[in-house]
Amino acid sequence: MPKIQMVYLKGQYEKIKNEVDLAIQHVLNNVTFINGPEVKTFSTNLEKYLDVKHVIPCANGTDALQIAMMALGLKAGDEVITADFTYVATAEVIALLGLKPVLVDVCPDTFDIDTSAIEKAITPKTKAIVPVHLFGQCANMEKIMSIAEKHNLFVIEDVAQAIGADYTFSNGTKKKAGKIGTIGCTSFFPSKNLGCYGDGGAMYTNNTELANKCRLISNHGQSVQYVHDSIGVNSRLDSIQAAVLDIKLKHLDEYAARRNKAASYYDQAFANHPQIKIPARVKNSTHVFHQYTLQLNGIDRLKLKEHLASKDIPAMIYYPIPLHMQKAYHDPRYKAGDFPVTEQLCMNVMSLPMHTELKDESLKYITDTILDFVN
Ligand SMILES: Cc1ncc(COP(=O)(O)O)c(C=O)c1O
């Protein structure tokens, strides 16, 4: 049995090695490291895959969120509502731009932003909502879009963990995660569902004016060489990463299917267990299982994690501390107990190995080991 890893990139790479090595060698031969033709080719292919007018590549998912907020003209003091239970990058860029992160709780079954909490958090200063499609399944976009329309708010979807997921509205309209709101922002960090071999990210939108602003901002606000129309940043996807991504994009749906297969195995093993809650699937969204995250009740999580480590099984806690309890995001408005669902999740979640190369043999070993410990 191969060594079990949270993410097994080597195994995935070996299957596409010839194609990837050739593509990287091609960039090396041409020495077009920045803005080479691979960047345009990948962006165009991703536009086709997502059925979106504009993909604007950039250096990472954090930059994608920042550039999107800058391009939307959000100003210091504007309030941006996001989930308390997310990776720090989501709130980080809001704070970095001098905007005010307004945190709200999440739903206990899906881990996604609680839409009733969004409505309560809206003030005259609210300008945008940032739903995070956490762990690979879309937030309740139908409700979020109706709140946004009612209050005239931008919706910046954080799709770092959910590229490729499909959302279906109650009228049957289907859209890829990230092209439902005003703009979608994703990450190509190596462990992501569509990951490159370094850092990378992208924004996507159907709004041409917004896309042009994102392009301008991601390149120092430069319209013509050495002419700067706005303050920007230096955030580019390099050609080698684009070449790798273009190859992996062809496999993205197959990767999601493999992740789903592993998730189904876990689901079956833990179904109806009194102390283990499997991740809920919502009917409006497909799940691309960036993470497979259990909720443990009445189980000593640290002892279980240690036990798994002693059996060479890694497990991770995404995320151990709610944003409102982080020193960097300390805000006198918030105190312990304000976001009970997030606080509870931070104490009882555990993510299991999840990647495209998991075999039944490993899945059996992981689930048997967990059940042996718990039972
Ligand atoms: C939900 C979420 N948002 C944003 C990011 C930031 O992406 P990057 O690491 O590419 O900057 C991540 C990456 O882990 C993420 O998980």
The ligand as a Tripos MOL2 file, in Angstrom:
@<TRIPOS>MOLECULE
LIG
   16    16     1     0     0
SMALL
NO_CHARGES

@<TRIPOS>ATOM
      1 C1        -10.9080   29.6540    0.9020 C.3       1 LIG1
      2 C2         -9.5920   30.1850    0.4000 C.ar      1 LIG1
      3 N1         -9.5220   31.4470   -0.0420 N.ar      1 LIG1
      4 C3         -8.3690   31.9630   -0.5150 C.ar      1 LIG1
      5 C4         -7.2200   31.2240   -0.5580 C.ar      1 LIG1
      6 C5         -5.9540   31.8670   -1.0110 C.3       1 LIG1
      7 O1         -5.3380   31.2460   -2.0850 O.3       1 LIG1
      8 P1         -3.7500   31.3440   -2.3030 P.3       1 LIG1
      9 O2         -3.1020   30.4450   -1.3180 O.co2     1 LIG1
     10 O3         -3.5340   30.9120   -3.7040 O.co2     1 LIG1
     11 O4         -3.3640   32.7720   -2.1030 O.co2     1 LIG1
     12 C6         -7.2490   29.8900   -0.1370 C.ar      1 LIG1
     13 C7         -6.0330   29.0590   -0.1930 C.2       1 LIG1
     14 O5         -5.8080   28.1790    0.5840 O.2       1 LIG1
     15 C8         -8.4690   29.3460    0.3580 C.ar      1 LIG1
     16 O6         -8.5470   28.0800    0.7900 O.3       1 LIG1
@<TRIPOS>BOND
     1     1     2 1
     2     2     3 ar
     3     2    15 ar
     4     3     4 ar
     5     4     5 ar
     6     5     6 1
     7     5    12 ar
     8     6     7 1
     9     7     8 1
    10     8     9 2
    11     8    10 1
    12     8    11 1
    13    12    13 1
    14    12    15 ar
    15    13    14 2
    16    15    16 1
@<TRIPOS>SUBSTRUCTURE
     1 LIG1         1 GROUP 0 **** ****
